[in-house]
């Protein structure tokens, strides 16, 4: 049976010592985020997911969701009661706006809960998680009447929401959608079409589900400029807020998937369903990106989540499993064999995993703080800088974070050897659940192209220059600590490789756009290494200062410094190779014709 314990100590370190969340107490929404308050939330959230949600992960994977003859869907045993406890505890309201019943705490605190849920049980976490994007879109683009009708019950968890974008013939290229929205005389629209891969498309957790659906109105341009967004509830909402008749939206089937079996990924059929337009006609793309950006950060966090839980189980097995002897001589001579944790190759995978997990947790929560500061920063420049940084790094958090999350999950399965391939031990589930995060909300190749094709050049490259300036300034700070100095030196070198790769794009992408596409993935990975390195430099500085100040928990900070050195000596070695991949251009990648790619 897999194990999981919420990493509350490390989370408190990031919130209190790295981000110093309490220092933002002068900003709106941060007033209540005292250390006592945030510590209490972190500890209680950890207890809830560990005791209530995590035990349903393996069983939910085996049972899956069920579509009944009448088209209704039920979730695995235990999910409905766990969700009831989740709602009663107010966990979904932490960072939701107070005007709609939320607690109004910083986004960071809500993100911590989302991460805890996904680590304990990714399939379960997706039900409330997907509603967050829908809430954001309605809040930003919906009419006052729509916000009043839907948001209070969505924020409370009484209703949940979905995103309906993909169709059988189009995924990334949403300009090709065929779902139609025909206006009715009462101001609503008749929505007709089929959507696929709709996570949480139907379930038994809430009395209503608010679907946000992309469709095209009559005469709309046959491109992404003709997309509109519509609210299509499972049950029509009456003027007084009560539920009326069932809408003409049904579940055609539940997708048979590799993983996340506990989440109902549905084929959704709309047969003249009643919907209401959100925002302006043909302006649905802007509303879609509100949902997508929230979702991409959430998916990046899923990479961290699966790496975290897989790491905990890989470490537990390495401590328990006995095979062979330590290369330096028996570690436990009284036993027939030593625990496999003595072997350097097992330690390599564990140190790679621990370094990624702790670095990625810092990066994700720092990213969540930037989301807060984008709206609540003290000055216009503070708000703009936060917006630039999180906009630039959102595809990196999603792409690099899920690539590495999957790698860590497979490495931890490798530690288990043949037992990791046996389903009853649960390691295969972590690998399977981690795999989808590299695909949905835009494949990681699409994230890489978003980074180099859109984000780098925006505003004359202002965002990437802000990142370079931030890293350079922090690397230039002198330190008497050897680890801090080492990390700063290696991070500066890796950033130099990123700068060179950026310059190469500027000089070679215009003449041949394929050069940009060919180097995009390597550049995204390089940016991920640099971003993680910035977090490890900061954590090394905090840890060195804590030890110098006589901190009681000295082993904790010593472990941080060891991981910082591991990042500096192992992760950064890839930076130069990735730069050279960018500079290799597209010649060999595009050399063969489609016919020549066949293996004869």
Secondary structure, 3 states (H helix, E strand, C coil): CCCCCCCHHHHHHHHHHHCCHHHHCCCCCCCCCCHHHHHHHHHHHHHHHHHHHHHHHHHHHHHCCEECCCCCEECCCCHHHHHHHHHHCCHHHCCCCHHHCCCCCCHHHHHHHHHHHHHHCHHHHHHHHHHHHHHHHHHHHCCHHHHHHHHHHHHHCCEEEEEECCECCECCCHHHCCCEEEECCCCCEEEEEEEEEEECCCCCCCCEEEEEEEEEECCCCCCHHHCEEEEEECEEECCCCCEEEECCEEEEEECCCCCCCCCCEEEEEEEEEEEEEECCCCCHHHHHHHHHHHHHHHHHHHHHHHHHHHHHHHHHHHHHCECCCCCCCCCCCCCCCCEHHHCHHHHHHHHHHHHHHHHHHHHHHHHHHHHHHHHHCCCHHHHHHHHHHHHHHHHHHHHHHHHHHHHHHHHHHHHCHHHHHCHHHCHHHHHHHHHHCCCCCCCHHHHHHHHHHHHCCHHHHHHHHHHHHHHHHHHHCCCCCHHHHHHHHHHHHHHHHHHHHHHHHHHHCCCCHHHHHHHHHHHHHHHHHHHHHHHHHHHHHHHHHHHHCCCCCHHHHHHHHHHHHHHHHHHCHHHHHHHHHHHCCCCCCCCCCCCCCCCC
